[in-house]
């Protein structure tokens, strides 16, 4: 995209989201395929336990990705509302094994689809801001005006990539990787199209993402 490029809409937006999902799915899917190849290889029977371990771990990762994506990017037709505990489990399942620690403090009660979409995307991006480890604290607060969501990333190298900064501000991608831009932009779009707003602050060792969602969301 260039500085004057329009923001994606319709098919363009769908293509970017589909591209990100394919990128996320390809690693565990490829690992499952490699594990199955080892099981079928008569010369690699001594690696059977390793192959089964690889398949099991990769299948678990794939299930976590699909469960998260249904709420974060899709309609998730199985439910109209979600509990805070349920959403926390989705984020924890997706980020398990990473360097950052998730501190989930979302309030009880239930969340609408739009609120749930904002919450899990914001939580994931808060975790992603800690590539070298740290703690991502996720909190929510219900007010008369609506729902406030905060993600606090604290760690030695807490940071946001340039693509994420642009996406979180609702700006088009001028350089960098679309796959690193689309999820932050999707979070911004979710908040703003449901009567809310998104604020971001970053300093050395600390990144804060805040989303406000209207009660009607």
C-alpha positions as CSV (number, residue, x, y, z in Angstrom):
1,X,0.0,0.0,0.0
2,X,1.0,3.6,-0.4
3,X,0.3,6.7,1.7
4,X,-2.8,7.4,-0.4
5,X,-4.1,3.8,-0.5
6,X,-7.6,3.3,0.8
7,X,-8.2,1.1,3.8
8,X,-9.3,-2.4,2.9
9,X,-13.0,-3.2,2.7
10,X,-15.1,-6.1,1.6
11,X,-13.1,-8.6,-0.4
12,X,-9.8,-7.0,0.4
13,X,-10.4,-7.1,4.1
14,X,-11.6,-10.7,3.9
15,X,-8.5,-11.7,1.8
16,X,-6.1,-10.2,4.4
17,X,-7.8,-12.0,7.3
18,X,-7.9,-15.3,5.3
19,X,-4.2,-14.8,4.6
20,X,-3.4,-14.4,8.3
21,X,-5.4,-17.4,9.2
22,X,-3.7,-19.5,6.6
23,X,-0.3,-18.3,7.9
24,X,-1.2,-19.3,11.4
25,X,-2.6,-22.7,10.5
26,X,0.2,-23.8,8.2
27,X,2.8,-24.4,10.9
28,X,0.7,-26.9,13.0
29,X,-0.8,-28.4,9.9
30,X,2.6,-29.0,8.4
31,X,3.9,-30.5,11.7
32,X,1.0,-32.9,11.8
33,X,1.8,-33.9,8.2
34,X,5.4,-34.4,9.1
35,X,4.5,-36.6,12.1
36,X,2.2,-38.8,10.0
37,X,5.0,-39.2,7.4
38,X,7.3,-40.4,10.1
39,X,4.8,-42.9,11.3
40,X,4.5,-44.3,7.8
41,X,8.2,-44.5,7.2
42,X,9.4,-48.1,7.9
43,X,13.0,-46.8,8.4
44,X,11.9,-44.3,11.2
45,X,10.1,-46.6,13.6
46,X,12.5,-45.7,16.3
47,X,11.1,-42.1,16.1
48,X,7.5,-43.3,16.6
49,X,7.1,-41.7,20.1
50,X,8.6,-38.4,18.8
51,X,6.2,-38.5,15.9
52,X,3.2,-39.1,18.1
53,X,4.3,-36.3,20.4
54,X,4.6,-33.9,17.5
55,X,1.2,-34.8,16.2
56,X,-0.5,-34.4,19.6
57,X,1.1,-31.0,20.3
58,X,0.4,-29.7,16.8
59,X,-3.2,-30.9,16.9
60,X,-3.7,-29.2,20.2
61,X,-2.3,-26.0,18.8
62,X,-4.6,-26.3,15.7
63,X,-7.7,-26.7,17.9
64,X,-6.7,-23.7,20.0
65,X,-6.2,-21.6,16.8
66,X,-9.6,-22.5,15.4
67,X,-11.4,-21.9,18.7
68,X,-9.7,-18.5,19.0
69,X,-10.3,-17.5,15.4
70,X,-14.0,-18.3,15.6
71,X,-14.4,-15.6,18.3
72,X,-11.7,-13.2,17.2
73,X,-12.5,-13.1,13.5
74,X,-15.7,-15.0,12.9
75,X,-19.3,-15.0,13.9
76,X,-19.0,-18.0,16.3
77,X,-22.6,-19.2,15.7
78,X,-22.5,-21.5,18.7
79,X,-23.0,-18.7,21.2
80,X,-24.4,-15.2,21.3
81,X,-22.6,-14.2,24.5
82,X,-19.4,-15.4,26.3
83,X,-18.2,-15.5,29.8
84,X,-15.0,-13.9,30.9
85,X,-13.6,-17.3,32.0
86,X,-14.4,-18.8,28.6
87,X,-12.6,-16.0,26.8
88,X,-9.6,-16.2,29.1
89,X,-9.3,-19.9,28.3
90,X,-9.3,-19.2,24.5
91,X,-6.4,-16.7,24.9
92,X,-4.5,-18.9,27.3
93,X,-4.8,-21.9,25.0
94,X,-3.5,-19.9,22.0
95,X,-0.5,-18.4,23.8
96,X,0.5,-21.4,25.9
97,X,4.2,-22.2,25.7
98,X,5.2,-18.6,24.8
99,X,7.6,-16.5,26.7
100,X,5.0,-14.1,28.1
101,X,2.8,-14.8,31.1
102,X,-1.0,-14.1,30.9
103,X,-2.6,-12.5,34.0
104,X,-6.3,-12.6,33.2
105,X,-8.4,-10.4,35.3
106,X,-11.5,-9.8,33.2
107,X,-14.6,-9.2,35.2
108,X,-17.3,-11.8,35.5
109,X,-20.6,-11.7,33.7
110,X,-21.0,-12.1,30.0
111,X,-19.8,-10.3,26.9
112,X,-21.5,-9.7,23.6
113,X,-19.9,-11.0,20.4
114,X,-18.4,-7.6,19.6
115,X,-17.1,-7.1,23.1
116,X,-15.7,-10.7,23.1
117,X,-14.0,-10.1,19.7
118,X,-12.3,-6.9,21.0
119,X,-11.3,-8.5,24.3
120,X,-9.6,-11.6,22.8
121,X,-7.8,-9.6,20.1
122,X,-6.6,-7.0,22.5
123,X,-5.4,-9.7,24.9
124,X,-3.5,-11.5,22.1
125,X,-1.9,-8.3,20.9
126,X,-0.8,-7.5,24.4
127,X,0.9,-10.8,24.7
128,X,2.5,-10.3,21.3
129,X,4.0,-7.1,22.6
130,X,6.3,-9.2,24.8
131,X,8.6,-11.1,22.4
132,X,11.2,-11.6,25.1
133,X,8.9,-12.3,28.0
134,X,7.1,-10.4,30.7
135,X,3.6,-10.2,32.0
136,X,0.4,-9.3,30.1
137,X,-2.3,-8.2,32.4
138,X,-5.8,-8.1,31.0
139,X,-8.6,-6.3,32.8
140,X,-12.2,-5.1,32.1
141,X,-14.4,-2.6,33.8
142,X,-18.1,-2.1,33.2
143,X,-19.3,1.5,33.4
144,X,-22.6,3.3,32.7
145,X,-21.2,4.1,29.2
146,X,-20.2,0.6,28.3
147,X,-17.2,-1.7,28.7
148,X,-13.5,-0.7,29.2
149,X,-10.8,-3.2,28.3
150,X,-7.2,-2.7,29.1
151,X,-4.1,-4.8,28.2
152,X,-0.9,-3.9,30.1
153,X,2.3,-5.5,28.7
154,X,5.3,-5.2,31.0
155,X,8.7,-6.7,30.1
156,X,12.3,-5.9,29.3
157,X,11.6,-5.5,25.6
158,X,7.9,-4.7,25.5
159,X,7.2,-3.0,22.1
160,X,4.8,-2.7,19.2
161,X,5.9,-3.2,15.6
162,X,5.4,-0.5,13.1
163,X,2.7,-2.4,11.4
164,X,0.8,-2.9,14.7
165,X,1.0,0.8,15.5
166,X,-0.5,1.7,12.1
167,X,-3.3,-0.8,12.4
168,X,-4.2,0.1,16.0
169,X,-4.5,3.7,14.8
170,X,-6.8,2.7,11.9
171,X,-4.2,3.8,9.4
172,X,-3.4,2.0,6.1
173,X,-0.2,-0.1,5.9
174,X,2.5,1.9,4.1
175,X,5.4,-0.5,4.6
176,X,6.0,-3.8,6.4
177,X,4.0,-7.1,6.5
178,X,0.2,-7.1,6.0
179,X,0.0,-10.2,8.3
180,X,1.4,-8.1,11.1
181,X,-1.0,-5.2,10.4
182,X,-4.4,-6.9,9.9
183,X,-5.1,-8.1,13.4
184,X,-4.3,-4.7,15.0
185,X,-6.5,-3.0,12.4
186,X,-9.3,-5.6,12.9
187,X,-9.2,-4.6,16.6
188,X,-9.5,-0.9,15.8
189,X,-12.3,-1.6,13.4
190,X,-14.2,-3.8,15.9
191,X,-14.0,-1.0,18.6
192,X,-14.8,1.9,16.3
193,X,-17.7,0.2,14.4
194,X,-19.3,-0.7,17.7
195,X,-19.5,2.8,19.2
196,X,-16.1,2.6,20.9
197,X,-12.5,3.8,20.6
198,X,-9.0,2.4,20.9
199,X,-6.1,4.1,22.7
200,X,-2.4,3.0,22.7
201,X,0.6,4.1,24.7
202,X,4.1,2.7,24.6
203,X,7.3,3.5,26.5
204,X,10.4,1.5,27.3
205,X,9.3,-1.8,28.9
206,X,5.6,-1.0,28.9
207,X,2.8,-1.0,26.4
208,X,-0.8,-0.3,27.2
209,X,-3.8,-1.0,24.9
210,X,-7.2,0.4,25.9
211,X,-10.5,-0.2,24.2
212,X,-13.9,1.3,25.0
213,X,-17.0,-0.5,23.8
214,X,-20.5,0.9,24.0
215,X,-23.2,-0.9,25.9
216,X,-25.1,-1.6,22.7
217,X,-22.1,-3.6,21.4
